[in-house]
Amino acid sequence: MKKLHIVILVLIAASIAVLVSFMGSLSTYETIASAKQKAGKTVTITAKMDNSLPVDYDPIKNPNYCSFHIADTLGNTVRAVYHGEKPRDMEKAERITFTGKMQGDVFEIAPNGIMLKCPSKYKDDPNAAKKNLTQNQ
């Protein structure tokens, strides 16, 4: 074999090793039921806040504790705890992506583990986007 072939084989082996090492850090979106089965492991859940149940957040008493219930698309609900300031307009968000771990019957959200998808301002009027574009031109 030529030295060039050996170098190419080593580079291919190194790139395969790098790809395999990154495979462990890839995250998938889970449901609440599958997150309960993976208790203690970090998972990502797409859900929305269950506004029918109370939110426990008192910024005067403890600004870094917020407890509420979340519901996934399958209708499963779980109590979630976030150790940080409650994100503004969380109740209005269509979807929320939570990253954290199941600890018993509670979903412990990681620091910076909440990502909101805000409602669209064009939701009620589908032609509003066109109107807004023509007015701005």
Residue, then its C-alpha position, 0 to 999 in steps of 0.5 A: m500500500k502507498k502512504l497516501h492510501i494509509v493516510i486516507l484510511v486513518l482519516i476515514a477511521a478518525s472521522i467515523a470515530v468522531l461521528v460515533s462519539f457525537m451520536g451519544s449527545l444527540s437528543t430526540y423529542e420524547t413524550i411524557a410517558s417515554a420520559k418517565q421510562k427514562a427517569g434520570k436521563t436528560v430528555t426533551i419534551t415538546a408540550k404546553m402549559d396546562n392552564s387548568l391547574p395552578v402555577d406555584y410561583d411567588p417571586i417575593k418568597n423565592p424567585n428561583y422556584c416555579s412549579f406548574h403542570i405540562a401536557d403533551t400532545l397525547g394528553n399526558t400531564v406531569r408536574a414540572v419544576y423550574h429553578g429559575e425565573k418564570p418566563r414571561d407569557m409562558e401561559k400564552a405559548e402554543r408550544i414549549t420545549f422543555t429539557g430536563k430529567m424525570q425525578g419520580d413523578v416530577f419533571e425537573i427542568a434544566p437551567n435554560g431548559i425552556m424554549l417558548k414558541c410564541p403565538s403568531k400575530y397572524k393566527d386569526d387573519p391569514n391575510a394579515a401578513k399580506k396586508n402588512l407587507t403591502q403597507n410596509q412597501 
